[in-house]
Amino acid sequence: MEAKMGTILDYLKEYGDYSLEEKPFGDVDSLVISQLSYLKFDGIVPAPKEERAPISIREIAAHGDYDRIYGDERYRKDNTALFTGILNSRRFGELRLWNYVNLIEPEKESQFSAVVCGMPGGLSYVVFRGTDENIVGWKEDLNLAFSEPVPGQLYSVPYLEQAARTIDGGFYVGGHSKGGNFAVYAAMHCSAPMRARIDRIYDHDGPGFRPEVREREAYREIEGRIHKTVPRSSLVGMLLYTDGNYRVVESKTLGLAQHNPYTWLVKDGDFRVVDEIRPGRKRMDQTLNEWILSLDQEQMHIFVDTLYRVVQASETDNLIDFTAHGFQSIQKIGRAISEVDEETAKVVMQIMRALFETIFLHTKEQAQGRRGAGRPKRPDWKNRWELQREKFEEGMAQLESRLKRQPSEKK
């Protein structure tokens, strides 16, 4: 009988009774730990230099403020299942955590969090928290396209240096989303003795680095230790990363929602790997990366700020809703981009088209997959999505026409 596909939650149920000796630590385990780092351990897990011993996963479960770790209500159900799966597993049941930091600086548009996880057998993992699909987090991911370091990257280096001093021997470092980027950045910029102790670097759908950064000797030194995984319709993880080695993971959902680790598919104890990023998505990624690299610093800041205002104007708080409903707020979006230069406005609109097209293409493929599997055909999907597409394009055409008239109107 063919094994069923599941998620990291199913992986914990199926392989939780295997020790790390019986089934060595791999990519799926890393994503489990990376997702664990999203929980809010403030006041529970010892902070750096705090005179407290590491806290076990069992002690966290028995803590008086245990329920506070599920501060993000959107993922409470999945995060609860994850923590419970870890707690009840032989594989991770003896997990210990220490060196927790959670620094939020709104004025710098920065949030930095990390923790050290110690596992049976002496394996230690320094994990950096990433971002989810909320709009502020996505803006932070886009900020990573700047050539100068963002605050979180700068914080990651001394944190790794300090955390490594609490660990004996070699260790792993990694994270999801910007956490993966921070892991690579910290590994590049830490001292040579610390860098030599890093056995693996896990990057789960994290933004990449500009070409000049990838040419540096420090990057070349760690490149062979990077384990990068991206979902099939990756956008965040392919920012400034269109070449190099990575594994493409199948997801149970569509478009930008695939950034969510709980949607990544697992089969036979490993990710369900496919050959490549979806062709349409890869072309979009390459186009976006080429344009990003053509900008100077000031232009890049203007672009990111404008795109952020555009998504805000759609009155959604996450990119999933934006891709599904953004066309309903065309006029508000138009006001958001009316004050930038024509080239920036064009690219912002191209990205909006790309986001909408991604949902359209995947809905089409999903419908075709149902027909191929012998499931009942849903004849209404094309008419429904084509109608939405026509409305979207009509609104975009009106925006473009208005933007072309603006220079003469301002004279």
N, C-alpha and C positions, 0 to 999 in steps of 0.2 A: 504494500500500500504506500502510495506517495505521501511524503510528509507534508503536513499543512503549513502554510505560511502564517506568521504572526508578527508581533511587534516585540520591543524589548521587554514588555510586561509578560508576554507569553514565554519569552526566552528565560526569564527568571523562574517561571513555573516549571519549565521543562528541564532546565540545566542547573537550577539552583542547588540541587543535591550533589553536584559534581564539585570536588575540591579544585583548587587552582593547579594542583599537581596532576590530577586526573584529566582535566581539560585546561590547558594553559590559557592565560589571559590573552584576549584578542580584541578586535575592533568593536564587537558588540558590547563586551565588558566595559570598554572605554566610554562608549556612549551612555551606558548605565551610570557610570561614575560622573560623567559630564552633566547628565540631567539631574543627578542628586545635588550637584553644586548650586542649582537654582533655588533650592529650599532656603528659607530664611532662618539661619542658625544664630542670629544676633542674641547675645547674652547666654547662649547655651554652649556653643563650641568655644574652647579657649582661643583667645586672640594671641597674636605674636607677643612674646616677652611676658605673657601673663603666667603667673606662678601656679598653673594648674596642669595636671596630667591630661593627656589626650582622653577624650570622652568616647565611650563605645556607642555603637548604634542602639544597643539595648538600654543604655543609660539615657540616651536622647528620648527614646520611646516612653520611658518612665518619668521624664522631667515634667515638672509642674507647668511649664510653658510649652509643652510639646505641640499643642495645636497651633501655636504661632508660626511654626515652620511652614505652614501652608498658607502663607500670606497672599499668594496670587490665586484668587478665587477661580479664575478661568481654567486653571489646571489642577484644582484641588483633587478632583476624582482620580486623575491619572497619577499625580504626584503621591497621593495617599497609597495607591496601589503599588507604585514603585518602591516607596519606603517600606511598606509591609512585605513586599517580595524580597527585598534586601534583608530585612530583619529576620524573616523566617527561613532564609536560605542557609545551607551549609557553606555555600560559596562565599557569601559576603556577611554572614551573620556575626562574625567577630570583627567587623570593620571598626576602626577607630579614627576619629577626626580631631584635628588640631590646627592651629595657625590660621583661624578664620578671620577674614577682613571683609568689610562691606562699606565702601566709601562712595557716597553719592554727592556730586557737586553739580547742581543744576546750572549754575552760572558758566560752567565749563562744558556743559552738555556731556557730562561724563559720569559713568557709574562703573566702579571697579570692585570686583569681589573675587576671592579665591580661598581655597582651603586645601589642607593636606589630608589625604586618605591613606591610612595604613591597613594593609591586608595580611591575612595569614601567610606565613612563609617569609616575612620580611619585605614584601613588595610595597613600595610607597608610590603614590601618585599625587603630583601637584596639579590641581585642576583649577582653571580659570573659568568663572561664570561668563556666559555669553548673553545674547539678546534673543527675544522671541520676535513675533511678527508685529509688535506694536510700533507705531510710527516713530516715536522718539528713538527706539532702539535701531530702527532701520536707518535713521539719519546718522546715528553714530557709526554704523557700518559703512555708510557712504563717506563719512569723514576719514576713514582709514585709507581712502584713495589719495589723500593729500600726501605730498612727499615728506612733510615734516611729521614727526611722531605726534599722536594724540595723547592726552594725559594718561589714559589707561595703559598705553604701551610703555610710557615712561615709568609708571608705577610697577609694571610687571617685572622689571629687571631687578630692582632692590628686593622686591618681594621674593622672587625666586632665589636670589642669593641668600636671604635670611632663612627661607624655608628649607633650603638644601642643607643648612647647618644643623637642622634638627633631625636629619635623616642620615642613617648609616649606609654607606655604599651607593650603588646605582639606584636610579629611580626613573619613573615616567613623568611626563608633563603633557598636558593637553587641555582640550575644552571644545565646546560647541559654539558655532557662530563666531562672534568677536573673540570668545574665549580661545578658540583655535588659533586665531591670528596672534593673540597675546602670547600664547604658548611658544609659537615659532619665533616671535620677536624677542621674547625673554631669553630663549635658548641661543639666539644669535648674539645677543649683547651682554650676556653674563660673562664672568671671568672664564678664562680658558680651563682652569682646573674644575670649575663647576660644570662647564659644558661637556667636559670629558666624562662626567659621571652620568649624563643623561643617556639612557638606553633607548628610549623611544619618545617620539613627539607625535601626539594625536591631534589632528585638525579635522573636526567634523563640520563641514560646510562653512568654514570661516573665510572671510575675504583674504585675497592674496596681497602681493606687494608689487610696487612699481618695478619695472625692468632693472633700473639702476641698483635697486636694493638686492634683487636676486643675483646680480653679478658680483656682489661682495664676497670676499673670501669666507667670512663667517657663515653666510648662507650656504655656500658650497660645502662647507665643512659639515653642516647638519642635514643637508638635503636628503641624504640616504637614510636618515632615521625618521623622516616625516612619513606618517601614515595618514593620508588625506582621503576622506570619503565625502561624497556629495550626493544629494538626491538627483533623480533623473531630470528634473526641471529646475536645477539649481540656478539661482540668480546671485544670492549673497556670496556663496562659496566660489563662484566663478568671477567675481569682481577682481580684476587684475590677475586672473589666473586662468588663462586659456590654453596653456601648455603644461607639461610636466606630468608626473605620475599621480593618478588618483583612481579610486574605485567608485563606480557609479552604482547607487543603491536604488532599488525599486521602492516606490511609496504607494500607499493605499489611497492617497488623495491627489488633488490637482494643483498645478501651478505653484504660486508662492507659499501655499499652505504646506508644501513638502518640506519647508525649512524646519517644521516641528518634528523633533526626534521621535515622538510617539507615533508618527505615521510611517517611519522607515520599516521595511519588511525584513523579517528574519526567517530563514529556513535551514534546517539541519545544523543548527548551532552557529550559523554565520549569516551575514547580510545576504539578501537576495540580490545578487550582482547582475547588472546588465552591461551590454557592450559599451554604450556611450551615452552622453547627454543627448536628449532629444534634439534632432537636427535643427528644428525651428528655434528652439531655446538657445542652442549653441551659436547660431548666427546672430541672434539678438545680443548675446553676451559679448561676442567678438566686436560687434558694432559699438556697443556701449563702451567697452574697454578702449577701443581705438580713439573714440571721441574724448574720453576722460584724459587719456595720455596726451592729447593735443592742447589741453588747457594749461594756462599758467595758474599760479596759486590764487590770485584774485578772482579769475574766472571760475575756478573750481568752487570757491566759497560761494559765489553768487549762484552757481548752478545748484548746489546742494540746498542752500537756503530757499531758493525758489521752488525746487521740487518738494521740499518740506511744506511750504505754504500751500502748494497745489493740493497735496494730500489732505492737509488740514481743512482746506476750503470745501472738500467733499463731505465734511462733517462725519467722518468715520474715524475710529481710533485704532484701526489696524488695517494692514494691507490686503487682507483677504476680502474685507467688506469693500475696500476701495476698488479692487479689480472687478467685483461683482456689481457695484452700484455707482462707481465714479461717474459714469456717463450721465447720471441723473442730476449732477451738479455742475454741468458744463459752464453755465454763466458765472457761478462763483469761482470756478477754477480759472475762467478767463480773466477775472479781475485780479487774481493772484499773480498771473504772469504778464500783466499789461505793462508793468514798470521795468521789465528787463529788456536787454537787447534782442533783436530778432533771431539771432543764431541760437541763443540760450533758450528762447521760447520754442523754437522749432524742435530742439532736442528734447525738451521736457514733454512736448506733445508726442514725439516719437516714442518716448518711454511709456507714456500713457497708452498709446496704441499697442505697444509690445505687451504691457500688462494685461490689457483686455484680450488681445489675440491669444495669449497663453491659455487663458481660461477657455476661449472658444475652441482652440485646437484640441485641448485635452477632453473637452466635453464631446467633441466629434469622435475622437479615438475611443473614448469609453463607450459611446453608442455603437460604434463598429465592432468593438470587442464583445459587447452583449450579443450582437447578431451572429458573430463568429462562434460564440459559445452556445448557440441555439436558443438563446433567451428571447422572449417576446420583443419585437421591434417597437421602439417608441417613436412614431412618426412625427411627433410634435416638436422634438428637440431642435430640429433644423429651423423650422419656421420661427420658433420662439427666439432662438439665438440670432438668427439672421435679422429679425426685426430689431432686436436690441443693438445689433452691430450697425444696422442702417441708421438708427437714431444716434448712436455714438458718433459715427462718421459724419453725419449731418451737423451735429453740434461742433465737432472738430473743424469742419470746413468753415463754419460761421466764425469760429475763433480765428482761424488763419486769415480770413478775409478782413476781419476787424483789425487784426494786428498789422496787416499791410497798409491799412488806411491811417493808422496812428501817426506815422511820421509826418504826413501832410496835414493832419488835423492839428498837430502840436505847433506847426509853423505859424 
